[in-house]
């Protein structure tokens, strides 16, 4: 059964898009059929998948607004190994359009991907770094949420606001929405603050905190400029190995 996972954190720079791209590639390498949805107007997941966001013939915008079907827009990314529903700056128009709708505005993404979701084992949604209508659409469409965050003080403060939003979505439009995992990114066990925050997360969230951590790694940072996941760009790097471990943990956790 298809699992739809929204990767979200309203705080930027936490490795959300990097995780979306590399987790998609790692799951695909483990023979899972994966669709990556780039719902961020920055279009970084699209670029990181080797697709020029400026040269798109169709994007997730048209799919959201009902102008095109998902099958018309989904691109095959053979090097990365997954399908991509690309996005770019045009998505800012979707935010305005959705806000002007009287009803059903939070279900547009769910309705758009429903016809194709069954063709995949996993659908990953890369959300924008804000709690806007695009993110609400992602949370409405998702079975669960993965939250990448750095182990720093302000990360905990932002996490509280995000959890409140998840609860609101559960109460209103998606009662089955779950938190599939909290992922510690740019992790450095030598840092005292990292260890302290990590302990707080474990104490509070218990098993919801993923065991896998993603280390700071220069290869992970370099890979997007080559239009490749780090699992293809630098297969033996620490970052690449960590994302493969994450994919295996997620497969076990969610029975993918």
N, C-alpha and C positions, 0 to 999 in steps of 0.2 A: 504494500500500500504506500502511495506517495506521501512523503513528509515535506511540508512546506515550512521553511525556516527563515525567519526574518533576522538579519544581523543588524543590530541597531544600538546606537549610543549617541545622544545629542551632543556629546562633547567630541569635537574633532581631534584628529591626530592620535587616535588610540589604536590604530591598526585595523579598523573595521573593514575597509575595502580590501586591504591586503589579505585579511583573513578570508573574505568572501571569495576572492580569486584563487588563493592557494588551497583553500578547503575544497572548492569545486574541482580543481585539478587533481587533488589527492584522492577524493572520492571516485573521480572518473578513472584514475589509475588502478583503483580497486574494483573495477568493473561495475560501478554504479552508473546508471544513466542520470546525468545531471543537467539541469537548466539553471543558469545564472541570470537573474533579472537585475539590471542596473537601474535602480529607481532614484539615483542621486544625480541631480542636474550637473554636477561636476564631471560626470562621465568617466571617472577614473577606472572603474571596473571594466568599462568598455575598452579603454586604451590599454589597460593591463592585460587584456585578453588578446591583444594584437589587432584591434579594430580601430580605425581612425574615426573618432566621434564626429569629426567635421564632414565626413563623406558618407554619412548614412542615407540610404534611400528610404528607410523607415525606422522608427524608433518606438520605444515603449509609450511615448506620448500618444501616437495614433491609436495604439492598442487600448490605452486607458480611456480615450475619448470615444472609442467605438468606430473610428474611421477605417481601421484595418483589423484583420484577425491576427492572432498571435503567430499562426503558422506562416503568414506572409512576411513577418518581420524577424523571426528567430533566425539567427545565423549559426552556422557550424564553425566551431573553432578547433580544427583538427589537431593543431600542435598542443593546445591546452587540453583537449579531449572532451569538451562539454559544449552544450548549446548555449547561446547567448541571446537574451532579449535586450538589445543595446539601449543606452540612454545618453543624452547630452543636455546642453543648456536649454533646449526647447522645453524641457520638463517644467521650467518655471511657469510656462503658460498653463500647464495642467493644474498647478496649484490654484491659480486664479479661477479657472473654469470649474474646478471641483467645489470651491467655496461658494460659487454662485448657484449651485444646484440645490433644489429644495429638498430632495430626498434621494437616498441611495448613493450619496456621494462617497461614503466610506467603503462601498462594495465594488467600486469600478474595477479595481485590480483583480479581486476575487472572480468577478464575472468574466474578465478578460482572459485569465489563464486557466479557468476551469476546463475549457474544451481540450487543452493540451497537457494538463498536469498529469494525467494518467499514463502518458508516454514516458514519464521519468520516475526514477526512484526517489530523487531529491530535487526540490526546487529551492534555491537559495536566493533571497532578496537582499540586495545591498541597499540599505536605507540612507536617506540624506542625514547629515549630522544636525538634525533639529527635530522637534516633536511637532511637525506640521501635518497637513492633510495627506501628503504622500506617505508619511510614516504611519498615519492612522490607517490608510489603505493597506499597507503592508501587514500591519498587526491584525487587521480584520481578515486578511487572506490566509494568514499563517496558522499552522498547527502549534508552533512554538517559537520562542525567541532565544537567540544566542546573543549574549552581551559581551563584546570585547572591551576590556578596560585595562588601564595601567594602574599599578599599585602605588597610588599617590593620594594625598588628602582630598583634593578636589574631585577625584574620580568617585569617591564614596558619596560626596554631596550630590553629584549629578545622577548617580545610580538611584538615589532615593526618588528623585523626580521621575525618572524613567519607570520605576516600579509602580509609582502612582498612576502613570499613564496606562501601563499594562492592566492594572486593576480596573481602571475606568472602561477600557475596551472589553474586558471580560464581563463586566456588569451590563454593558449596553449592547454590543453587537457580536461578540465572539466568546461565549462562556467557556469554551473548551481550550482557550489559549493558555499555553503553559510556558514556563521558563525552562528551556532545554539545557541551558548551561551558561555559566559565567566564565569567560576565558581571560586569563591573565596574559597580557601581551607586553612586549618590550621588557621582559622579565629579567631581573638581575639579582640573583640570590645573595650577592655580596653586599647589597645595599640594605642598610638597617631599616629604612622606611618601607622598602619593598617587603621585607619580612614581616614587619609590624602590620601593615595593611593586609597582607596575605593571610595572616593569622586571624584578623578581624573578619575577613570574608569567610574563612573556613568556619569560624565560630558561629557566624550568623546564618550562613547559607548551607553549611554541611555538604551533603552529596550534590547539591546544585552546582557547587564550584567544581569545574572540570579539573581533573588531575593533571592534564597536559598544560604546560606553560610554553609560551612562545618567546624565545630569547631575543634580545637585541642582536641584530646580525646584518652586516653591511650588504650581504648578498640579497637579502630580502628587500632592502631599500633600492638596490640597483636593478632588480628584475623588471619593474614596470617600464623603465626607460627602454627596455628591449622588447616590450610587448609580450612578455612571457611570465607565467607563474615561476616562482623561485624553484619549484619542483622540476621544472624543465631547464631553467637558466643555470642553476647550480645545484644539481641533484644531490650532491654529497655534503652540502653545507648544513650547518646546525639548524638554520631556519627551515630548510627543506625537510629535514628529518623530523623536526617538531610538528610540522603540518601533516606529515604522513601518520605520525602517532595520534594526532588529534582526530584525523579521519577514522582511524581504527577505533578510537574511544567512542566516537559518535555512532559508529556502526553498531557497536556493542550496546550502547546506552539506548538507542532508538530502534534496535532490531532492524536495521536497514538491509 
